Amino acid sequence: LAFKLSGIGLSDVDQAQVKAIKSELSKLGNEFSNRVVDATDRWNLNVIDEQRVAGIPAPNLDYAKQLAEAKQLDGWLFTLDIPQYLAVMTYADDRDLRRELHEAFASRASPVNTLDSELNNAPTIERTLELRAELSKLLGYANYAELSLATKMAESTDQVLGFLNELAEKSLATAQAEFSELQSFAQANGLEGGLKPWDVAYYSELLKQSSYQVSAQEVKAYFPVDSVVAGLFDVVNKLFDVSFERDEVDVWHEDASFYWLVRNGQRIAGFYFDLFAREGKRGGAWMADARVRVSSPLVTQLPIAFLNCNFAPPTKDTPSLLTHDDVTTLFHEFGHGLHHMLTQVTVADVSGINGVAWDAVELPSQWLENWCWDRDTLKSMSRHYQSGDSLPDELLDKMLRAKNFQSAMAMCRQLEFALFDFELHANPSWNRYSDVMAHLDAIRSKVCVLPVSELNHFPCSFSHIFAGGYAAGYYSYKWAEVLSADAFGLFEELGLYNREAAERFELKFLCRGGSKPAAELYRDFRGRDAKVDYLLRHSGIEVEHV
């Protein structure tokens, strides 16, 4: 298969064309990503009026004030970096401030971007889709979705679309009910007219507080980053009998650090942490491989991983405090890291995360997230940044009760992205930007329950599929959720820190990399195929809608 996908067997002319297309696609992906970063970095809003920042948490305001002072400005400077953006969207009482940030964020790197006409990814999207269709045809596939599935667990485009549509059908009624509840709550609490896109996070947080009496900001105070990292290390130590050794090596920024993974006194792998947001850094969170495990007569090397996040950095007065979502993100990325670092495969192309079916690569990351919802784990890793107290039982109970708050809305949001991506790449004639937006509108009419701004040009910042390797593969997040929920089911049955279960997962799946098809590895581990039941139960989807 690898030979076929590389173009071996084609004529010399076609082989050269395949090579040229892949080279141009790589260049286009880099350009796409860079425009999103530039569009994010170049936008800012200086706010002078103190009334406009009412409701925004103090640590975020402190950071915004520091940014303003650094540019010799009065007041506060807000950017589109995720920690700042989410703080405004979730907590700012000023509706117009929320609108300004939302419209700037939703239109990044798009034709309606007003910062710079060169920061427009629409032409790049068109060229990328054109080249992907051409590459698929050259390699003998009907479309790029088929080409993408050649290296995945899913067997056909029909299977993927059936999977996504089934989840949508089972989730939509609950999502609509959740949105109706939100709309009624917002209107009962002073909102005039319907919810706008910039109202959803704000009123959702108020509804969550009203329903469960739990505030993300209250929770955040118990999760200083150092305590969470120590808690993460403790979880991994209990599961896999490894310890962590910090090493003072050269790093690219003072925020970055390096650790060795140690077992039985021997270093078996290493990783870099780069956890805080800063200007010029790519947004989001991701794991990348720096080195793979190799053992040959010529070279022996240990696997090394990069683990990157964009958490709110510490301020002069406050350490970096993580939301519970941030905690989950850190565990997620470290799950990817474990998949790479615990590998025993020494052939580079299938070592660690290499050669792993893309719709299975999220299994270890989503699997590790489950410990972020375990009572004992949360208690042990939490420590109030001022008092040192662990998370109180009362607050923890509220958090756990709120676990599936608006889970169906979140499900439909992800299905919107997945269906948009997969159907777009299954239809090679949809290669004009107008086609792309029309297709997105059609998908939204089927599965989206949230309001959408006219300035929303989401595809222009959808780096996952135009720059990040998830083209015709975004569905893999949901596919892997089924796998990860099913895998975690074994730990629910035997105990969350059961060494036999952890050893079985490591030896049958994690350490095998891409050395066998992921479906076979999963059956080796679980003794059967994954069942969707665990995901539906974990998501709290109402039975009558299942």
Stockholm file with secondary structure:
# STOCKHOLM 1.0

chainA/1-546         LAFKLSGIGLSDVDQAQVKAIKSELSKLGNEFSNRVVDATDRWNLNVIDEQRVAGIPAPNLDYAKQLAEAKQLDGWLFTLDIPQYLAVMTYADDRDLRRELHEAFASRASPVNTLDSELNNAPTIERTLELRAELSKLLGYANYAELSLATKMAESTDQVLGFLNELAEKSLATAQAEFSELQSFAQANGLEGGLKPWDVAYYSELLKQSSYQVSAQEVKAYFPVDSVVAGLFDVVNKLFDVSFERDEVDVWHEDASFYWLVRNGQRIAGFYFDLFAREGKRGGAWMADARVRVSSPLVTQLPIAFLNCNFAPPTKDTPSLLTHDDVTTLFHEFGHGLHHMLTQVTVADVSGINGVAWDAVELPSQWLENWCWDRDTLKSMSRHYQSGDSLPDELLDKMLRAKNFQSAMAMCRQLEFALFDFELHANPSWNRYSDVMAHLDAIRSKVCVLPVSELNHFPCSFSHIFAGGYAAGYYSYKWAEVLSADAFGLFEELGLYNREAAERFELKFLCRGGSKPAAELYRDFRGRDAKVDYLLRHSGIEVEHV
#=GR chainA/1-546 SS CHHHHHTTTSCHHHHHHHHHHHHHHHHHHHHHHHHHHHHHHHCEEEECCGGGGTTSCHHHHHHHHHHHHHTTCSSEEEECSHHHHHHHHHHCSCHHHHHHHHHHHHTTTSTTCCSCTTCCCHHHHHHHHHHHHHHHHHTTCSSHHHHHHTTSSCCCHHHHHHHHHHHHHHHHHHHHHHHHHHHHHHHHTTCCSSCCGGGHHHHHHHHHHHHHCCCHHHHHTTCBHHHHHHHHHHHHHHHHCCEEEEECCCCSSTTCEEEEEEETTEEEEEEEEEEECCTTSCSSCEEEEEECCEESSSCEECCEEEEEEEECCCCSSSCCBCCHHHHHHHHHHHHHHHHHHTCCCCSGGGSTTTTCCTTTTTHHHHHHHGGGGCHHHHHHHCCCTTTCCCCCHHHHHHHHHTTTTTHHHHHHHHHHHHHHHHHHHHCTTCCSHHHHHHHHHHHHHHHCCSCCCTTCCGGGGCHHHHTSSCTTTTTHHHHHHHHHHHHHHHHHHHCTTCHHHHHHHHHHTGGGTTSSCHHHHHHHHHSSCCCTHHHHHHHTCCGGGC
#=GC SS_cons         CHHHHHTTTSCHHHHHHHHHHHHHHHHHHHHHHHHHHHHHHHCEEEECCGGGGTTSCHHHHHHHHHHHHHTTCSSEEEECSHHHHHHHHHHCSCHHHHHHHHHHHHTTTSTTCCSCTTCCCHHHHHHHHHHHHHHHHHTTCSSHHHHHHTTSSCCCHHHHHHHHHHHHHHHHHHHHHHHHHHHHHHHHTTCCSSCCGGGHHHHHHHHHHHHHCCCHHHHHTTCBHHHHHHHHHHHHHHHHCCEEEEECCCCSSTTCEEEEEEETTEEEEEEEEEEECCTTSCSSCEEEEEECCEESSSCEECCEEEEEEEECCCCSSSCCBCCHHHHHHHHHHHHHHHHHHTCCCCSGGGSTTTTCCTTTTTHHHHHHHGGGGCHHHHHHHCCCTTTCCCCCHHHHHHHHHTTTTTHHHHHHHHHHHHHHHHHHHHCTTCCSHHHHHHHHHHHHHHHCCSCCCTTCCGGGGCHHHHTSSCTTTTTHHHHHHHHHHHHHHHHHHHCTTCHHHHHHHHHHTGGGTTSSCHHHHHHHHHSSCCCTHHHHHHHTCCGGGC
//
